[in-house]
Amino acid sequence: MRQLHGFAQGLGLDEFNLRVIVERVIVYMPWMSDEDRLAKARNWMLIAAQ
C-alpha cells in the first residue's frame, strides 16, 4: 500500500478509497503476483479518479 499512496495522492484519491481498492484487489485476486495486483490497483484507482 505504501507504493500506491503517492500514486493515489497524485490522482486526488483519499486514503479511504485507496484502502478500499487495495482490500478488494487482495480479496478478489489472491492468486495474482504482487506486481500484478499493484498494476490492477493502479488501474482501478485511475478509474475511480475520473
C-alpha positions in Angstrom: 0.0 0.0 0.0 2.9 2.3 0.6 3.9 2.1 -3.1 0.4 3.2 -4.1 0.0 6.0 -1.6 1.8 8.6 -3.7 0.1 7.5 -6.9 -3.3 7.8 -5.2 -2.5 11.3 -3.9 -1.5 12.4 -7.3 -4.9 11.3 -8.6 -6.7 13.1 -5.8 -7.9 10.0 -4.0 -8.1 9.9 -0.3 -6.8 7.2 1.9 -10.2 5.6 2.5 -10.6 5.0 -1.2 -7.1 3.7 -1.5 -7.7 1.2 1.3 -11.0 0.0 -0.3 -9.3 -0.6 -3.6 -6.3 -2.4 -2.1 -8.5 -4.6 0.0 -10.7 -5.6 -2.9 -7.7 -6.4 -5.1 -6.3 -8.6 -2.3 -9.6 -10.4 -1.6 -10.8 -10.9 -5.1 -7.4 -11.7 -6.7 -5.3 -13.7 -4.2 -3.7 -15.9 -6.9 -2.1 -12.9 -8.7 1.5 -11.9 -8.1 2.2 -8.8 -6.1 3.3 -6.9 -9.2 0.0 -7.9 -11.0 -2.0 -6.8 -8.0 -0.2 -3.4 -7.9 -1.0 -2.9 -11.6 -4.6 -3.9 -11.1 -4.9 -1.5 -8.1 -3.4 1.3 -10.2 -5.9 0.7 -13.0 -8.8 0.7 -10.5 -7.5 4.0 -9.0 -7.4 5.6 -12.4 -11.0 4.6 -13.0 -12.0 5.8 -9.5 -10.3 9.2 -10.1 -12.4 10.0 -13.2 
